[in-house]
Amino acid sequence: MHFWKVTMASALQNRVNRAPKVASALLCFFFFFFFLFSSRSSRVSAQSSSAVFACDVDKNPNLASFGFCDKSLGVNQRVSDLVKRLTLQEKITFLVNAAGSVSRLGIPKYEWWSEALHGVSYVGPGTHFSNVVPGATSFPQVILTAATFNASLFETIGKVVSTEARAMYNVGLAGLTFWSPNINIFRDPRWGRGQETPGEDPLLSSKYAAGYVKGLQQTDGGNPNGLKVAACCKHYTAYDLDNWKGVDRYHFNAVVTKQDMDDTFQPPFKSCVIDGNVASVMCSYNQVNGKPTCADPDLLQGVVRGEWKLNGYIVSDCDSVEVLFNDQHYTKTPEEAAAVSIMAGLDLNCGSFLGKHTEAAVKGGLVTETAIDNAISNNFATLIRLGFFDGDPSKQLYGKLGPKDVCTPEHQELAREAARQGIVLLKNTAGSLPLSPTAIKSLAVIGPNANVTKTMIGNYEGTPCKYTTPLQGLAASVSTTYSPGCANVACGTAQVDDAKKAAASADATVLVVGADQSIEAESRDRITLSLPGQQSLLITEVAKASKGPVILVIMSGGGFDISFAKSDDKVTSILWVGYPGEAGGAAIADVIFGSYNPSGRLPMTWYPEAYVDKVPMTNMNMRPDPATGYPGRTYRFYTGETVYAFGDGLSYSKVNHHLIQAPKLVSIPLEEKHVCRTSKCKSLDLVDKQSCENLAFDIHLRVKNEGKVSGSHTVFLFSSPPSVHNSPQKHLLGFEKVFLGAQSESLVKFKVDVCKDLSVVDELGSRKVALGRHVLHVGDLKHTLSVRI
C-alpha cells in the first residue's frame, strides 16, 4: 500500500497529469497490482530502521583517509576532494533527484525529493510512513497558517516539522532535503495551488518564507553553517497558473513587466534567500517573458546566485528540463536542453532528463565538465551541511530523535492552536457567536464538509496523527444531528429536506461547505468563484428553515463570492477555516463555542463573480488599466468591489488603536551636487542609497481591548504612498500579533525603514523612495507623513 501511495500517488498528483492518457493507463495498471504490492511493501517499510548516509568509517575504516569524510575540514575543501575523485559518468548521476551510489567511495544512493509543506508529506519518493512511524503532525494548509499573521508561529511550526522529519530520517523513512515552502504570490483567486501559499501580499509571503525556512533548517546547533533539514523555496518565479481554460503551466509564457516582477513576484524569493538563508530554490515550469525559468541565466546565475548569494543548490520542478524541450520546444535537441539548463545555473534535475543527456552534451561540446563540477559541488555542499557525509547520524546532533518525537501531544496541540489562530470570523450578527454550550441544547451540523477527514489537510499532505472532523469537534460540546445535505462538494443534487428538518428542530445550525481537491488543486484551476453545485441553494434553504442562529463555515483554499450569504439576515455568522489540518474540527468548535476568541485575518481578497469575466488568468499585470477596464489584482492595486478584503476579520472583542508617536516629516539629506537639489524629483533613486541608509523612525501605538473577552489581535501598518510610478494604492509595511486581556491594553512598536518601507518600484524595476505625502493606516487611524529632501 505504501509503495503505491508514495510513488504512484505522488507522481500522478504532481507530474504525470501532464500526459493524461499515460497517467490513466498507469493508474489502471497499478490498481490491478495494488493488493499484490501492498502487503509486500508494508513489510519492506516496516523493516526500515536506519538512515542512509555516507562515510561509514565504523564499517569501512579506509574511508577515514578521504578528505570529504574529514569533518575537521571546511565544506569547500571536502566538496573539492570528493568531486576530483569522480568520473564524468559518476558526476552525472548526482545531477538527478534519484542520485546514484559510488560504492568504492562509500556513497549510497540518495533520494532528494521529499516534501514538508505543512507537515512531513508522503508526496515524493523520499519519504513514506510505516508501522514504525504511521503518521506525522498535519498542520493547517499554508493559506490558513498565513491568516494567523503570527511570524513567530511560522518558525515554530517549521521547527516541529523538521524535528519530525529528522526523526523519520533516523529510522530510514525520510530524506534530509524537503522541497518546501511554496511562496508564490496568490495572484488570482482561481489558482488551484493558492491554498499552498501564504497569500497575495509580498510582505506577508516574505515573512512566512523566512520564518518557515528558519524553523525547518534550524541552524542553532553550534554550527552556523549546519542544517537540520534543507528547505527549498518554490516555484521561481511568476508561477501561478496550472490549468485554466486549456492553458497549462507547461506551455504558459508569463509576460511580466519589470515593475511587477520586482514589486510583486520576486520579494518573497529574495527574502527566502537573504533573510531565511534557504538551502535551495526551485525553478518553475512556465516561461517568463519567453524564457523557461530553469534555462534563464539572468534569473538563476544572475539573481538567485549572483545578487542574492544563494548558499545552496537550484533544483528544477519535476521534469521541467524535459518540459522545456518536449513541450516548449525551446531547444532543438535534448542535449541542448541539458546544456542550457546547467549553464543557466541549474544544479539538480527532479527527473531523469539530465541523467540521460548530459554526457552527450559534454562530449558534443555544448557544456563543459567544469560546469558539471560546479553544479554537483552545490549539491554536495548541501549534503555536507546536513551531516550526510559525517558518518553515523545517531552520533550527531539530531541522532537521538526517533518515532517518540513524532505526533507528540505538544505537536498535535500546536496544530490545533495554529488552526484556531488562523480561523477568520467574517460576519457575526450581534448575539450570534459565540454559542453557549449550556444554553444550546441541540445543534444541527449540515454540509458536505461537515464530517470530512482528508479534505481538512489540503494537498501535499502526509498521513496525520489522527483526525478531528468538524462534526466530532462540535459533538464533543453539545448534542448534534448530522445531515450532509450534499453527497460531496460538487453537490449535483442537494438533499434539502433532511437538512431543513434538522435545522428546524435544533437550537442552532452549523453549515460546513466549500471546496476540496476536486475543485481546486495542482493542475486544477477554478473557472468560477461561486460555491460548487447546489451548495448556495442548500445554505439558503437551511437558513430559512432554521429556528436558531445559522453559522456558515467555508472550508477552502481560495475565496468565494458568498455575497448572498453575507447579505442574508438568516445567516447570522460566517467563518472561513481554510483547510484547517488534522485538528480542524476541534479548532472550529473552540471558536464557535467561545473557548477561543477568533483572531485570523484574510490573507487574500475575495472577489465577486463578475471578476472572472473581466480578468483572464493569463493576464499577469498587477496594475489596473482604465483604458480597457482591467481592474488590477490584489488589495494593492484592485479598484473594483470586493466581497471581503485582505486583512478582514472580526473577533468577540472591540479593539481600539491610539497613535502615541509618529513623525509628520522625514527629511532625506542629499549632497549639494545631487540632481534632485536643482530639479524637482518625484522620487529618490536608491542607487544613491547612502542618502537614506540607516534613516528610520518609530511608530508607537496603544492598542486596547474594550471588550470582556481576552484574545489575540493583529495590528496592521499600511501605507498609501504618493501617486508616483503607478504605485500601489495601499501596501503592508508591517504586522504584529498581540495578546490582550479583557479591558487591557498594550504598546505596539513599528520601526519604519525609509529606504525599504517608503520606497516603490518604478516602471523599469528600480526601487525608489517616493517623495511627497504618505498616508499611514492602522485600523481606522490615518496619519499623514511627508517625505522630502
Secondary structure, DSSP 8 states (H G I E B T S, - for coil): -HHIIIIIIHHHHHTGGGSHHHHHHHHHHHHHTHHHHHHHHHHHHHH--S---S--TTT-GGGGGSGGG-TTS-HHHHHHHHHHT--HHHHHGGGBSEE--BGGGTB--EE--B--SSS--S-STT----SSS--B-----HHHHHTT--HHHHHHHHHHHHHHHHHHHHTTS--SBB---B-----STT-TTGGGS--S-HHHHHHHHHHHHHHHH---SS-TT--SSB--EEEETT---SEETTEETTT-EE---HHHIIIIISHHHHHHHHTS--SEEEE-SSEETTEEGGG-TIIIIIIIIIIS---SEEEESTTHHHHHHHTT--SSSHHHHHHHHHHHT--BBSSSHHHHHHHHHHHTTSS-HHHHHHHHHHHHHHHHHTTTTSS-GGGSTTTT--GGGSS-HHHHHHHHHHHHHH-EEEEE-TT-SS--TTT--EEEEESTTTT-SGGGG-SS---BS----HHHHHHTTSEEEEE-SSSSTT-SS--HHHHHHHHHHSSEEEEEEE--TTTSBTTB--S--S-STTHHHHHHHHHHH-SS-EEEEEE-SS----HHHHT-TT--EEEE--S--TTHHHHHHHHHTTSS------SS-B--TTHHHH--TT----S-BTTTTB--SHHHH--S--SB-TT--B-SS-EEEEEEE--SEEE----TT-HHHHS--SEEEGGGGGGTTT-EEEEEEEEEE-SSS-EEEEEEEEEE--S-TT--SSEEEEEEEEEE-TT-EEEEEEEEEHHHHSEEE-TTS-EEEE-EEEEEEETTEEEEEEEE-
